[in-house]
């Protein structure tokens, strides 16, 4: 039987559980969060866990909850600064070494936030439209993957600064996407392979 090793800092975008913020503590320029979740007692100190798509280190575990810290750099690039008591957070542990990649490879490194523009109820599914900074347009492709609050989703109706994703009932009910309303900001991580390709093309153009 293969040991249950996990690949640190690598995720799939398939949410395991939803946690609830129970306390927010200011610590200098950092924010510490206590998160109550069904996963908390299974975690270990120093383990990397994706919180809304942001890779954070477990620092303390107590009574079905765990504590993590977001530094200033993280707060500036994500929506974590808006978290408060009662906020629901998508959680995913690192990819098991022998696991299947049901979503796509996700690092837990948020690139930017996007704003929800519109939600369409399709009587059995939901279509969310998001607006993102146009300088990242080269990192999205039609029918490609994007990570929203840690959830692996497929892009369609792509423009230079907007895109849509379709949400099935399981995802709607088992992630925090159902708490997102027009005007809310979400964490976005673009596909890692797209970022490598964009970087390669950038370097070639300088030759």
trRosetta pair geometry for C-beta under 8 A, 3 or more apart (Angstrom, degrees):
i j d omega theta_ij theta_ji phi_ij phi_ji
2 5 8.0 -77 156 14 94 92
2 97 7.4 -133 155 88 122 106
2 98 4.7 106 103 -59 147 153
3 97 7.6 26 87 45 79 134
4 96 5.9 -57 -161 -138 72 115
4 97 7.7 154 -176 26 28 94
4 98 7.7 -87 -115 28 46 109
5 96 6.9 112 80 -164 48 64
5 97 3.7 21 81 -12 101 134
5 98 7.5 96 48 -13 84 84
6 47 8.0 39 72 -149 146 103
6 93 6.6 -68 -138 149 153 103
6 94 4.0 105 161 89 117 111
6 95 6.5 144 -159 78 77 37
6 96 5.4 -54 -98 -101 72 45
6 97 6.5 -123 -86 -31 18 76
7 10 4.1 -22 111 46 115 125
7 94 5.7 -156 70 166 52 112
7 95 4.8 -12 42 70 108 96
7 96 7.7 62 0 134 80 6
7 97 6.0 124 -46 -88 84 65
8 48 5.3 100 -159 18 78 134
8 94 5.7 -46 -109 -121 30 160
9 48 5.3 -36 -65 138 59 169
9 55 5.6 39 -128 -148 73 158
9 94 6.7 4 1 -114 23 117
9 107 6.1 6 160 -163 89 72
9 108 6.1 -121 -155 38 64 123
10 94 6.0 65 56 -158 61 90
10 95 4.8 -54 107 22 94 118
10 105 6.4 -35 -161 -156 100 89
10 106 7.3 126 -167 71 50 51
10 107 6.6 -29 -104 -108 55 52
11 50 4.8 23 -80 -36 160 143
11 55 7.6 -161 -21 -83 123 98
11 92 5.1 91 -150 110 124 129
11 94 6.5 -97 -78 -124 71 43
11 95 5.9 177 -113 -40 25 90
11 105 7.9 118 70 -164 45 43
11 106 4.2 -44 77 77 93 103
11 107 7.3 -160 24 -64 88 4
11 108 5.7 94 -1 -51 126 95
11 150 7.2 -47 133 -156 157 89
12 92 7.2 -138 46 -179 73 145
12 95 5.7 108 -37 -93 94 107
12 99 7.5 -112 -41 124 139 129
12 101 5.2 -169 -120 -145 112 64
12 102 5.8 68 159 46 140 71
12 103 4.2 128 156 38 79 102
12 104 7.0 132 -161 48 59 21
12 105 7.2 -34 -107 -96 53 34
12 106 6.3 -174 -83 18 2 104
12 152 6.5 -60 146 -25 61 141
13 53 7.9 22 -113 -105 80 92
13 92 7.4 -104 -96 -28 12 173
13 103 3.5 -150 66 143 99 159
13 104 6.0 12 17 43 136 67
13 106 4.7 122 -50 -30 90 143
13 145 7.6 168 30 -178 169 121
13 147 5.0 -124 -106 -113 120 99
13 150 6.5 -180 -128 164 59 50
13 151 5.7 82 -177 -176 85 22
13 152 2.6 101 114 -40 139 94
13 153 7.7 -130 167 -15 132 55
14 92 6.7 121 76 -119 51 133
14 102 4.9 38 -57 74 147 116
14 103 4.8 -166 -42 -29 82 114
14 151 7.9 63 -104 -137 23 62
14 152 6.4 -28 -53 22 59 116
15 18 7.3 33 162 -66 129 70
15 90 4.6 -77 -119 -161 128 106
15 91 6.8 87 -159 57 84 43
15 92 5.6 -104 -119 -61 43 102
15 150 6.3 93 -87 113 95 108
15 151 5.6 -30 -34 -93 112 89
15 171 8.0 108 28 -139 118 73
15 174 6.5 164 87 129 116 90
15 175 4.6 125 26 -96 162 98
16 39 6.3 76 108 -75 128 135
16 91 5.8 -63 59 101 95 82
16 92 5.2 134 -4 -110 96 57
16 93 6.4 16 -11 6 155 83
17 37 5.4 122 116 -177 128 112
17 38 5.0 -143 -140 51 154 102
17 39 5.0 -178 38 -28 140 108
17 91 5.0 -18 69 61 78 116
18 37 7.1 -158 105 -125 33 104
18 88 5.3 -3 -180 -172 118 105
18 89 6.8 142 -164 69 64 42
18 90 6.3 -37 -107 -97 70 46
18 91 6.8 164 -108 11 18 94
18 174 7.3 -161 -30 -177 109 47
18 175 6.8 155 -78 -139 106 28
18 176 5.9 132 -130 -56 117 87
19 35 4.2 29 156 177 140 109
19 36 6.3 157 -164 75 84 39
19 37 3.4 -54 -101 -68 93 120
19 39 7.2 -72 -70 37 108 105
19 40 7.4 103 -117 -53 120 101
19 51 7.4 -52 46 -127 133 95
19 88 7.3 149 78 -158 41 54
19 89 4.6 -27 66 64 92 100
19 91 5.0 74 -16 -39 108 129
20 35 7.0 146 68 -157 34 63
20 36 5.1 -22 61 60 91 95
20 37 7.1 160 15 -71 63 71
20 86 6.6 -23 -167 -137 102 28
20 87 7.3 149 -155 76 55 43
20 88 6.0 -29 -98 -101 68 61
20 89 7.3 177 -83 16 18 87
21 24 6.5 22 172 -56 124 93
21 33 5.7 -64 -129 -162 102 109
21 34 7.1 105 -161 74 58 58
21 35 6.1 -37 -96 -100 52 69
21 83 5.3 151 -71 173 164 109
21 84 6.6 140 97 101 140 21
21 85 5.8 -134 110 -115 93 30
21 86 6.6 -33 65 34 87 25
21 87 4.3 21 17 51 125 92
21 88 8.0 -118 1 -62 82 19
21 89 6.4 90 -44 -23 88 119
22 34 4.8 -61 65 102 93 107
22 35 7.1 157 9 -110 88 17
22 36 4.9 66 -34 -18 128 109
22 65 6.1 -63 29 -122 140 145
22 85 6.3 32 -156 -135 24 86
23 33 7.3 157 84 -156 58 42
23 34 4.1 31 45 29 97 120
23 85 6.7 19 -86 -92 32 98
24 31 6.1 -17 -168 -171 94 110
24 32 7.4 149 -161 79 43 54
24 33 5.9 -9 -106 -104 68 71
24 34 7.9 -125 -60 22 35 76
24 83 6.4 162 -93 107 129 92
24 84 6.1 -69 -12 -126 145 45
24 85 6.7 -119 -4 -48 98 71
25 31 7.0 142 72 -163 48 57
25 32 4.2 -18 62 61 104 105
25 33 7.8 -161 23 -68 77 28
25 34 7.7 64 -11 -20 106 94
26 30 7.8 140 -164 83 46 52
26 31 6.3 -33 -103 -106 51 69
26 32 8.0 -132 -48 20 7 81
27 30 4.7 -27 75 73 93 100
27 31 7.1 152 25 -105 82 18
27 32 5.4 52 -8 -19 127 108
27 69 7.0 -54 53 -131 138 117
29 71 7.3 41 102 -167 95 64
29 72 4.3 -12 141 -64 121 118
30 69 5.3 8 173 -174 132 106
30 70 6.4 161 -161 81 79 48
30 71 5.2 -40 -104 -109 99 49
30 72 6.8 -88 -78 -40 56 68
30 75 7.9 -179 -133 -28 43 129
31 69 7.2 160 85 -153 41 60
31 70 5.1 -6 60 56 91 99
31 75 6.4 106 9 -85 114 128
31 80 6.9 175 67 138 134 106
31 81 6.9 155 -9 -109 152 58
31 83 7.7 145 135 59 146 110
32 59 7.9 -74 -139 53 108 147
32 67 6.0 7 180 -172 105 106
32 68 7.2 172 -152 89 62 35
32 69 5.0 -30 -99 -98 74 79
32 70 7.9 -177 -84 20 28 67
33 51 7.8 139 79 180 147 164
33 67 6.9 164 83 -148 45 58
33 68 5.5 -13 58 61 94 83
33 69 7.7 170 15 -90 72 30
33 70 7.0 38 -10 -8 112 104
33 80 7.7 -106 -39 -167 141 107
33 83 6.3 -4 -107 113 134 147
34 65 5.2 27 178 162 96 132
34 66 7.4 169 -151 86 57 28
34 67 5.3 -28 -96 -93 67 81
35 40 6.8 180 99 -85 83 117
35 51 7.1 -128 -75 -119 160 128
35 65 6.1 162 81 -159 38 82
35 66 5.6 -21 60 61 92 76
35 67 7.5 163 15 -90 76 30
35 68 6.8 8 -2 10 120 105
35 89 6.1 -65 -131 50 125 142
35 91 7.6 139 156 -79 143 127
36 40 6.6 -63 -147 -24 37 149
36 64 5.9 34 -148 123 87 94
36 65 4.4 -44 -89 -94 66 97
37 40 4.9 128 58 -33 78 93
37 64 7.6 -174 55 167 34 77
37 65 7.4 100 13 -116 64 52
37 66 7.4 -41 34 18 103 100
37 89 7.9 -80 -71 71 128 100
37 91 5.7 58 -156 -11 164 161
39 42 5.4 -76 -165 46 57 110
39 43 6.2 64 143 -42 87 100
39 49 7.7 145 125 -139 140 142
39 91 5.6 -155 26 128 148 146
39 93 7.0 -167 -163 -46 138 107
40 43 5.9 -52 -157 14 35 115
40 61 6.0 161 169 -143 87 96
40 64 5.3 98 67 179 130 39
40 65 5.2 -60 -155 -118 166 11
40 66 4.4 -166 -139 -22 96 96
41 61 6.9 129 -107 177 40 123
41 64 5.8 -31 -42 -102 106 53
43 47 5.3 -148 -168 55 89 142
43 49 6.5 -38 -120 -53 131 140
43 58 5.0 -179 154 -105 131 163
43 61 5.9 -179 77 -91 100 134
43 66 5.6 1 59 -81 148 152
43 93 7.5 -164 -101 -99 88 114
44 47 4.6 102 63 -36 77 120
44 58 6.7 125 86 77 37 143
44 61 7.8 -63 -121 -21 18 146
45 58 5.8 -133 -123 109 31 98
45 59 6.9 34 -143 -156 84 19
45 60 7.2 25 -107 -87 100 30
45 61 6.8 -120 -63 -4 76 105
46 57 6.2 -16 -142 -169 38 107
46 58 6.6 -48 15 66 17 83
47 57 7.3 148 73 -152 33 60
47 58 4.7 13 52 20 83 124
47 93 7.3 -25 161 -140 125 98
47 94 7.4 -133 -176 -2 90 113
48 55 5.3 0 -172 -169 110 102
48 56 7.4 149 -150 73 62 27
48 57 6.0 -36 -94 -94 62 63
48 58 7.8 -132 -69 -4 17 83
48 94 5.5 66 78 -57 98 116
48 108 7.1 171 167 51 114 169
49 55 7.4 150 75 -146 26 55
49 56 6.2 -34 67 65 76 77
49 57 8.0 128 21 -112 76 18
49 58 6.1 61 1 -49 118 100
49 66 7.9 69 30 98 155 153
49 68 7.5 -117 59 -77 107 141
49 91 6.2 -8 170 -158 116 91
49 92 7.1 163 -167 79 71 40
49 93 5.6 -40 -114 -103 85 56
49 94 7.5 -95 -90 -30 46 73
50 53 5.9 2 -174 -111 109 18
50 54 6.7 133 -155 58 62 31
50 55 5.8 -34 -92 -86 66 59
50 56 7.8 117 -120 17 19 75
50 90 7.4 -28 121 113 97 89
50 91 6.8 143 82 -155 68 39
50 92 4.3 -4 54 57 118 91
50 93 7.7 -140 19 -66 83 10
50 106 7.2 36 -101 115 153 124
50 108 4.7 -132 -100 -105 93 110
50 150 4.8 139 148 -131 120 124
51 54 5.3 -37 68 63 78 89
51 56 5.1 -9 11 15 120 125
51 68 6.5 -168 -22 57 151 162
51 80 7.8 65 108 -102 117 114
51 89 5.2 -10 -165 174 88 129
51 90 7.3 139 -163 74 36 58
51 91 6.3 -4 -102 -99 61 70
51 150 7.2 -140 121 -54 12 146
52 78 7.5 119 102 -176 118 122
52 79 7.1 -94 144 61 149 102
52 80 7.3 171 61 -79 136 81
52 89 5.3 -81 -39 -150 97 82
52 90 5.3 109 -88 41 48 90
52 149 4.4 -54 -155 -155 78 77
52 150 5.3 -160 -176 -13 16 113
52 176 7.3 -40 -99 46 93 137
52 186 7.9 -142 -175 -158 108 72
52 187 5.3 108 141 17 97 134
53 78 8.0 -177 84 -132 96 118
53 90 7.2 35 -29 75 70 122
53 106 7.2 -92 -139 178 82 133
53 108 6.5 179 173 -130 46 53
53 110 5.8 94 118 -80 107 94
53 147 5.3 141 -127 142 125 112
53 148 7.2 -121 -49 142 148 13
53 149 5.3 -160 -10 -174 113 16
53 150 3.4 -147 -58 -60 63 63
53 151 7.5 -76 -63 3 106 50
53 187 4.4 -173 66 102 127 126
53 188 7.8 17 131 -83 163 7
53 189 5.5 -165 -179 -8 121 116
54 70 7.4 17 141 -109 148 113
54 74 6.4 94 -164 -161 134 115
54 78 5.4 17 -78 -116 137 160
54 80 6.4 -42 18 -55 168 125
54 108 6.0 75 -177 -177 18 82
54 110 5.4 -28 -89 -24 86 116
54 150 7.5 -79 4 -65 50 105
54 187 6.1 -102 -45 -145 94 166
55 107 6.9 -67 -28 144 136 61
55 108 2.7 88 -46 128 98 138
55 109 6.6 -21 13 -58 115 58
56 68 4.0 56 147 -173 132 141
56 69 7.3 168 -161 54 109 40
56 70 6.7 -55 -108 -76 124 76
56 74 7.9 82 -90 -153 95 162
56 108 8.0 -135 -12 175 52 128
57 68 6.5 145 68 -135 44 91
57 69 7.6 -19 59 40 89 83
58 61 6.6 16 176 -56 119 99
58 66 5.2 -44 -139 -177 101 133
58 67 7.6 98 -160 65 58 50
58 68 6.4 -55 -99 -81 40 90
59 66 7.8 128 45 174 58 85
59 67 5.0 -65 67 96 99 93
59 68 6.2 143 5 -105 99 37
59 69 6.2 43 -23 -11 149 99
60 66 6.7 161 86 -157 52 58
60 67 4.1 12 52 36 98 118
61 65 7.4 172 -153 90 52 44
61 66 4.8 -19 -101 -103 73 85
61 67 7.7 -140 -65 14 36 75
62 65 6.0 -22 71 64 67 87
62 66 7.8 137 20 -94 59 40
62 67 7.8 18 17 -18 101 104
70 74 4.4 -123 -165 94 88 131
70 75 5.4 112 134 -60 115 84
70 78 7.5 -107 -153 59 137 132
70 80 4.7 -175 -117 129 172 154
70 81 7.9 -137 108 -63 143 62
71 74 5.3 96 55 12 65 103
71 75 7.1 -128 105 -6 33 94
72 75 5.5 -57 -145 38 34 112
72 76 6.3 35 157 -24 67 106
73 76 6.0 -57 -152 31 28 111
73 77 6.7 1 160 0 62 114
74 77 6.4 -76 -148 46 29 96
74 78 5.7 -15 172 15 70 124
74 80 6.2 4 137 32 100 146
74 110 7.8 92 -149 38 73 118
75 78 6.7 -75 -123 52 20 88
75 80 5.7 -98 -108 75 63 104
75 81 4.6 84 -164 -62 97 104
77 110 5.6 153 128 95 103 107
77 111 7.7 -109 179 155 117 13
77 112 7.0 -81 -166 -99 84 35
77 113 7.5 167 168 -27 45 89
78 81 7.5 139 86 -4 74 80
78 110 4.7 96 -89 61 97 163
78 113 6.6 126 -144 -67 29 105
78 187 5.0 2 -142 -102 90 114
79 82 5.2 -39 177 30 82 116
79 83 7.6 108 127 -42 75 80
79 113 5.5 113 -52 -116 92 132
79 185 4.6 172 -96 102 122 104
79 186 6.5 -55 -12 -120 148 18
79 187 5.7 -124 13 -52 97 82
80 83 5.5 -25 -165 -7 53 118
82 87 7.8 134 116 -103 74 147
82 185 7.1 130 3 53 152 111
83 87 4.6 -125 -147 47 75 164
83 89 7.4 17 -122 -73 128 115
84 87 5.6 114 51 -31 52 110
88 176 4.2 169 108 -110 107 118
88 179 5.4 155 46 -24 121 155
89 176 6.6 -16 -97 -31 10 150
90 149 5.3 109 15 141 133 97
90 150 4.4 -172 100 64 125 127
90 151 6.1 -98 -150 -48 167 93
90 175 5.1 9 -101 -152 118 90
90 176 5.3 -123 -46 11 86 101
91 150 7.8 21 -78 128 10 164
92 150 5.9 178 8 173 117 122
95 99 5.3 -143 -176 59 77 133
95 101 7.1 1 -136 -93 137 81
96 99 3.6 109 59 -37 92 112
101 104 6.9 53 165 -121 113 24
101 105 6.5 -27 -144 -63 139 70
102 152 7.9 161 103 56 70 145
103 106 6.9 -7 104 -19 128 117
103 145 7.3 120 167 -149 80 135
103 151 7.9 -147 -123 -176 147 45
103 152 2.9 137 -165 23 123 161
104 145 4.2 65 2 157 155 172
104 147 7.7 -128 65 -61 102 97
104 152 5.3 153 21 -139 81 131
104 191 6.3 -36 134 -122 148 96
105 192 5.5 -57 99 24 107 134
105 193 7.9 92 54 -29 118 92
106 147 5.0 105 -120 -86 125 151
106 150 7.3 114 151 -148 156 56
106 152 6.6 -130 -45 -73 129 99
106 189 6.0 95 -150 96 94 144
106 192 7.6 -172 -106 -30 28 111
107 189 6.8 -162 48 -168 81 142
107 192 6.2 108 -26 -83 110 123
108 150 7.6 19 -111 -111 73 93
108 189 7.4 -64 -96 -76 8 161
109 189 6.2 111 74 -123 54 120
110 113 7.5 20 171 -66 127 67
110 187 4.4 -72 -118 -165 130 108
110 188 6.6 90 -157 60 83 41
110 189 5.5 -94 -109 -67 42 88
111 136 6.7 118 134 -122 132 141
111 139 7.6 -115 156 115 172 168
111 188 5.8 -59 57 102 93 84
111 189 5.6 125 -5 -120 92 46
111 190 5.3 -5 3 4 158 93
111 195 7.9 -156 -91 -89 137 132
112 132 6.3 102 102 -160 129 101
112 133 5.8 -104 -173 20 157 114
112 136 6.0 -130 15 -42 148 154
112 188 5.3 -20 71 62 72 113
113 185 4.4 19 169 -178 131 113
113 186 6.5 153 -157 72 79 33
113 187 6.1 -48 -103 -98 75 42
113 188 6.4 146 -123 7 21 94
114 130 4.2 47 142 170 131 121
114 131 6.2 169 -168 76 86 39
114 132 4.1 -42 -105 -82 107 87
114 148 7.5 -63 47 -120 125 100
114 185 7.0 150 73 -151 31 65
114 186 5.6 -24 61 59 84 88
114 188 4.9 70 -13 -42 108 133
115 130 6.6 149 73 -158 37 71
115 131 4.9 -16 59 55 94 96
115 132 7.9 178 20 -72 66 46
115 183 6.7 -22 -169 -145 103 23
115 184 7.3 155 -150 81 60 33
115 185 5.7 -37 -93 -95 65 67
115 186 8.0 159 -96 15 18 76
116 119 7.0 8 176 -50 120 95
116 128 6.1 -57 -135 -168 102 106
116 129 7.3 106 -161 78 58 53
116 130 5.8 -43 -97 -100 47 76
116 180 5.3 145 -56 163 156 109
116 181 6.6 154 86 104 143 25
116 182 5.3 -127 115 -111 96 37
116 183 6.6 -33 68 28 88 29
116 184 5.0 16 22 55 120 81
116 185 7.8 -144 -1 -79 80 20
116 186 6.6 74 -45 -14 95 112
117 129 4.6 -52 61 101 107 101
117 130 6.5 168 2 -110 90 19
117 131 5.3 86 -50 -24 117 101
117 162 6.8 -21 2 -131 150 122
117 182 6.2 6 167 -136 18 95
118 128 7.5 163 87 -154 53 43
118 129 4.5 17 50 39 92 116
118 182 6.0 27 -86 -97 33 118
119 126 6.1 -9 -171 -176 95 112
119 127 7.3 156 -157 80 46 51
119 128 5.5 -10 -105 -103 77 70
119 129 7.7 -146 -68 20 37 73
119 180 7.7 149 -74 103 131 91
119 181 7.4 -78 -9 -137 137 44
119 182 6.5 -128 -4 -49 93 89
120 126 6.7 156 78 -161 53 59
120 127 4.3 -4 53 55 107 100
120 129 7.9 57 -10 -17 99 99
121 126 5.9 -25 -107 -107 50 84
122 125 4.5 -16 65 68 123 78
122 126 6.3 -168 14 -87 91 27
122 127 6.1 75 -36 -14 120 96
122 166 7.8 -12 9 -142 152 101
124 169 7.0 -63 -173 -47 54 109
125 166 5.7 14 160 -178 131 98
125 167 6.2 160 -171 77 79 53
125 168 5.7 -36 -115 -104 101 44
125 169 7.1 -94 -92 -39 58 68
125 172 8.0 -176 -143 -34 49 132
126 166 7.3 153 81 -158 43 54
126 167 4.4 -16 63 57 93 110
126 172 6.0 103 15 -93 125 130
126 177 7.9 163 78 135 135 119
127 164 5.5 5 -178 -175 100 121
127 165 7.3 169 -151 82 58 37
127 166 5.4 -26 -98 -101 76 69
127 167 7.4 -172 -79 14 26 80
128 164 6.6 158 81 -153 45 67
128 165 5.4 -11 58 57 96 86
128 167 6.4 50 -10 -21 107 118
128 177 7.2 -115 -37 -170 152 112
128 180 6.9 30 -128 100 142 134
129 157 7.6 -56 -109 95 100 130
129 162 6.0 11 -179 -178 100 114
129 163 7.3 180 -147 93 63 30
129 164 4.8 -33 -94 -93 72 85
130 148 7.4 -161 -46 -112 160 132
130 162 6.6 166 86 -150 44 67
130 163 6.0 -14 58 60 89 74
130 164 7.6 157 14 -94 71 35
130 165 7.5 15 -1 3 113 101
130 186 6.9 -71 -120 42 136 121
130 188 7.8 153 146 -79 151 127
131 161 5.8 23 -158 142 80 92
131 162 5.1 -33 -98 -94 65 84
132 136 5.9 -66 139 63 118 126
132 140 7.9 117 60 -27 146 144
132 161 6.1 -156 65 -165 56 63
132 162 7.3 150 17 -96 73 32
132 163 7.2 -6 9 12 117 101
132 188 6.2 16 -114 -19 131 174
133 136 5.5 81 79 4 85 103
133 161 7.0 -54 -178 -134 11 101
134 137 5.3 -2 -169 -37 60 115
134 160 5.1 18 -135 149 108 95
134 161 4.2 -52 -76 -78 86 105
136 139 5.0 -47 -180 30 80 119
136 140 7.2 62 132 -14 88 100
136 188 8.0 105 132 116 164 138
136 190 6.5 -160 -176 -53 116 143
137 140 6.5 -72 -159 38 41 99
137 160 5.0 -26 -106 -156 147 59
137 161 6.8 -62 -77 -70 107 54
138 194 7.7 168 130 173 68 105
138 198 5.3 119 118 -113 121 122
139 190 3.9 5 151 -170 129 158
139 191 7.0 175 175 41 85 76
139 194 4.7 115 -153 130 66 127
139 195 6.1 23 -126 -75 117 69
139 198 6.0 -47 -81 -35 81 150
140 144 6.1 178 -164 65 54 130
140 146 6.4 2 -114 -73 103 121
140 155 5.5 -176 -168 -144 107 174
140 158 5.7 -173 128 -139 117 134
140 163 6.0 -112 174 -63 155 150
140 190 6.6 -104 -63 -129 73 110
140 194 7.5 62 -64 -176 25 166
141 144 3.8 89 61 -28 84 133
141 155 7.0 128 77 71 39 133
141 158 7.2 -129 -178 -3 17 174
141 194 7.2 -164 -10 -104 104 131
142 155 6.5 -123 -127 107 29 97
142 156 6.3 56 -154 -123 78 54
142 158 5.1 -133 -78 15 73 125
143 154 6.1 -8 -151 -175 48 109
143 155 6.7 -90 -28 70 9 72
143 156 6.4 41 -68 -85 58 83
144 154 7.3 160 83 -149 22 65
144 155 5.2 -5 60 36 72 118
144 191 6.1 -96 167 -17 113 146
144 194 7.0 64 -178 -60 148 138
145 152 5.9 -20 -161 -162 114 92
145 153 7.2 135 -153 72 63 35
145 154 6.4 -45 -98 -98 55 56
145 155 7.3 -164 -94 -6 5 94
145 191 5.0 102 72 -82 93 115
146 152 7.9 149 79 -149 33 48
146 153 5.8 -32 68 69 80 85
146 154 7.8 127 22 -122 80 12
146 155 5.3 76 -8 -56 118 107
146 163 7.2 112 -7 98 160 152
146 165 7.2 -117 61 -75 115 128
146 188 6.6 -26 -180 -153 110 93
146 189 7.5 153 -172 76 61 51
146 190 6.4 -32 -123 -115 81 52
146 191 6.9 -79 -85 -37 47 83
147 150 6.3 -1 176 -125 105 16
147 151 6.7 151 -157 66 62 33
147 152 5.8 -29 -99 -90 77 55
147 153 7.4 138 -107 19 26 79
147 187 7.9 -30 118 114 90 88
147 188 6.9 132 78 -160 66 43
147 189 4.0 -11 61 58 122 97
147 190 7.7 -125 25 -55 87 12
148 151 5.4 -31 68 58 74 92
148 153 5.6 -11 15 16 111 131
148 165 6.8 -137 -5 11 147 163
148 177 7.4 64 108 -99 119 105
148 186 5.2 18 -168 144 92 139
148 187 7.1 140 -161 75 42 58
148 188 6.3 -10 -101 -99 64 67
149 175 7.2 130 99 169 118 117
149 176 6.2 -103 149 66 150 105
149 177 7.1 177 53 -75 136 71
149 180 7.7 -147 -20 -63 148 127
149 186 5.1 -75 -42 -160 97 102
149 187 5.4 109 -87 43 48 91
150 175 8.0 -168 80 -147 94 120
150 187 7.2 36 -31 77 69 123
151 171 6.7 105 -167 -159 139 113
151 175 5.1 30 -80 -141 138 162
151 177 6.6 -48 22 -52 164 115
153 165 4.2 25 154 -152 136 140
153 166 8.0 169 -167 50 106 47
153 167 7.6 -35 -123 -85 127 74
153 171 7.9 107 -93 -169 100 158
154 165 6.5 135 66 -135 48 85
154 166 7.3 -19 66 36 97 88
155 158 5.6 45 154 -72 115 112
155 163 4.8 -33 -150 -177 103 138
155 164 7.4 113 -160 64 55 46
155 165 6.5 -49 -98 -81 43 83
156 163 7.3 122 57 -171 27 86
156 164 5.5 -45 75 73 75 95
156 165 7.4 126 24 -97 79 37
156 166 7.2 9 28 -17 126 100
157 162 7.7 -37 123 116 92 97
157 163 6.6 140 83 -153 69 49
157 164 4.3 26 53 18 118 119
158 162 7.6 175 -151 93 39 55
158 163 4.7 0 -108 -107 70 96
158 164 8.0 -125 -64 21 49 69
159 162 4.7 22 46 49 110 85
159 163 7.2 -159 26 -69 63 56
167 171 5.1 -127 -160 88 82 118
167 172 5.0 102 145 -66 118 90
167 177 5.7 -168 -124 128 148 152
168 171 5.2 87 56 14 75 102
168 172 6.9 -139 96 -9 34 94
169 172 5.4 -58 -142 38 32 115
169 173 6.0 16 166 -9 69 112
170 173 6.3 -69 -149 43 24 100
170 174 5.8 -15 169 12 65 123
171 174 6.4 -74 -126 53 22 89
171 175 5.6 -12 -175 13 67 119
171 177 6.4 20 143 25 91 143
172 175 7.4 -61 -117 46 9 86
172 177 5.9 -90 -118 81 50 113
172 178 5.2 85 180 -67 75 102
173 178 6.8 45 -91 -36 34 142
175 178 7.6 137 82 -1 63 82
176 179 4.8 -33 -178 25 85 118
176 180 7.3 100 131 -34 77 87
177 180 5.6 -41 -161 12 48 118
180 184 5.0 -147 -152 73 71 144
180 186 6.2 -3 -117 -68 135 120
181 184 5.3 101 55 -19 62 117
190 194 5.7 -89 152 76 108 126
190 195 5.9 125 94 -55 110 101
191 194 4.2 80 76 6 99 111
191 195 7.1 -172 93 -11 52 83
192 195 5.7 -56 -152 33 35 111
192 196 6.6 34 153 -18 67 103
193 196 5.7 -51 -150 35 35 111
193 197 6.4 34 153 -18 66 106
194 197 5.7 -55 -146 37 32 110
194 198 6.2 33 155 -20 66 106
195 198 5.7 -51 -144 36 31 111
195 199 6.3 33 155 -19 63 106
196 199 5.8 -57 -150 36 30 112
196 200 6.4 32 152 -21 65 106
197 200 5.6 -52 -149 34 33 113
197 201 6.5 29 154 -16 65 105
198 201 5.9 -56 -149 38 31 109
198 202 6.3 36 151 -23 64 106
199 202 5.5 -52 -148 33 32 115
199 203 6.5 29 155 -16 65 104
200 203 6.0 -57 -151 37 30 107
200 204 6.4 31 152 -20 64 107
201 204 5.6 -51 -145 35 34 114
201 205 6.4 37 155 -24 65 104
202 205 5.9 -56 -153 30 29 111
202 206 7.1 22 151 -16 61 106
203 206 5.9 -61 -157 33 37 110
203 207 7.3 53 146 -39 64 93
204 207 5.7 -37 -161 3 42 117
